[in-house]
Amino acid sequence: MNCPGSVALLRRLDLPPQDDPEYRRAGTAAHAVLANCLRTSGAEEPLDAWELIGATYEGVRVTAVMANAVQMALDECRRLSKSPHAVLYIEEKLHSSLHDDFFGTVDFAVVADSLLNIVDFKYGEGIAVEVENNPQLKYYAWLILERHPDVRRVVLRIVQPRAIHPDGPIRRWETTAEDIGIWVETELVPAMREEADSLLPGEWCRFCPAKLICPALASLFEAAANADPKKVITLGDDMLGRAWALRKAVKSYLKALEEEILRRLMKGGIVPQAKLVEKRADRVFQDEAGVIFVARFGDDAYEPQRLKSPAQMENLGAEAKKLVREYAYTPKTGLTVADADDKRLAVKPETAAEAFAASVRQLEEG
């Protein structure tokens, strides 16, 4: 939808096979654990995620961290599927009649009493995904709605236990089947039928497997590499804004560049002007060091006791949460630049004249 030309580009290219990064393999394994547990939900003794710790899924060992994350999604899915008339979709591969390329795999969906609930499990911890108007979830919703024309209400949920988001790890957004249909007809399908050659770089480039051989990204990277930083101050506001919007695309290219060089060097290849080195790391003590340092320096070997963070305190229970609301605050740490669609409120900086006037008022009042 963001870059119609990428579809045609990928069809023309013969991309070399790529190894899935560790985080993607872990995500695939976590989804497999969730699906396995969900399929036992109707059994006399349904399977919980913690019971699979130590097992191997998709070549990845299930850890306690993975099991805890999966259990959160599992509990939410089971809570939504209690109706005796519910129709469940678990890791279901679906296809729409609207377009040959309109297909996908839904993590979990349940239809009951003219209501569609969709749960998308995100195991990743890097980027917190927004649920409101999320195109991926609306895409999945239509794949279900085609099979259930009686549905009127649609509730989309993202369960992302390992990423920090102000709305918490489980986020929901409600819409209607009618609105989903309008979006599919006016935005999604026209974008899928677009046969444009235009390549439009943006933050979505990080998902594209053709980053390193995309002409638009390559030219953007070359322009950034050869640009004179001193001339930034001469750019007009509009040009500066366009450059700001493209920065994530350049970062995606750089990240892909580093990953590809690492992959080749790890396989014994030679890349001019690059080499493998040990990662930087802080020094750590050997296991027996604690006893030796305490015997020699006593209490001086320890850091002073520190208060837990507000988030850690809230885990102590309801009383702690109440006290955190009363005594915790978010300090002002300065201003930074964000995208125009960022959910944080825009701040108007205080001018020198306003700061001076405020100082005078304080002096007069004091």
Stockholm file with secondary structure:
# STOCKHOLM 1.0

chainA/1-366         MNCPGSVALLRRLDLPPQDDPEYRRAGTAAHAVLANCLRTSGAEEPLDAWELIGATYEGVRVTAVMANAVQMALDECRRLSKSPHAVLYIEEKLHSSLHDDFFGTVDFAVVADSLLNIVDFKYGEGIAVEVENNPQLKYYAWLILERHPDVRRVVLRIVQPRAIHPDGPIRRWETTAEDIGIWVETELVPAMREEADSLLPGEWCRFCPAKLICPALASLFEAAANADPKKVITLGDDMLGRAWALRKAVKSYLKALEEEILRRLMKGGIVPQAKLVEKRADRVFQDEAGVIFVARFGDDAYEPQRLKSPAQMENLGAEAKKLVREYAYTPKTGLTVADADDKRLAVKPETAAEAFAASVRQLEEG
#=GR chainA/1-366 SS CCCTHHHHHHHHCCCCCCCCCHHHHHHHHHHHHHHHHHTTTTSSSCCCGGGGTTCEETTEECCHHHHHHHHHHHHHHHHHTCSTTCEEEEEEEEECTTCTTCEEEEEEEEEETTEEEEEEECCCSSSCCCCTTCHHHHHHHHHHHTTCTTCCEEEEEEECTTSCCTTCSEEEEEEEHHHHHHHIIIIIHHHHHCCCCCCCCSGGGGGCTTGGGCHHHHHHHHHHHHCCGGGGGGSCHHHHHHHHHTHHHHHHHHHHHHHHHHHHHHTTCCCTTCCCCCCCCCCCCCTTHHHHHHHHHGGGGSCCCCCCCHHHHHTTCHHHHHHHHHHCCCCCCCCCCCCTTCSSCCCCCCCHHHHHHHHHHHHHHC
#=GC SS_cons         CCCTHHHHHHHHCCCCCCCCCHHHHHHHHHHHHHHHHHTTTTSSSCCCGGGGTTCEETTEECCHHHHHHHHHHHHHHHHHTCSTTCEEEEEEEEECTTCTTCEEEEEEEEEETTEEEEEEECCCSSSCCCCTTCHHHHHHHHHHHTTCTTCCEEEEEEECTTSCCTTCSEEEEEEEHHHHHHHIIIIIHHHHHCCCCCCCCSGGGGGCTTGGGCHHHHHHHHHHHHCCGGGGGGSCHHHHHHHHHTHHHHHHHHHHHHHHHHHHHHTTCCCTTCCCCCCCCCCCCCTTHHHHHHHHHGGGGSCCCCCCCHHHHHTTCHHHHHHHHHHCCCCCCCCCCCCTTCSSCCCCCCCHHHHHHHHHHHHHHC
//
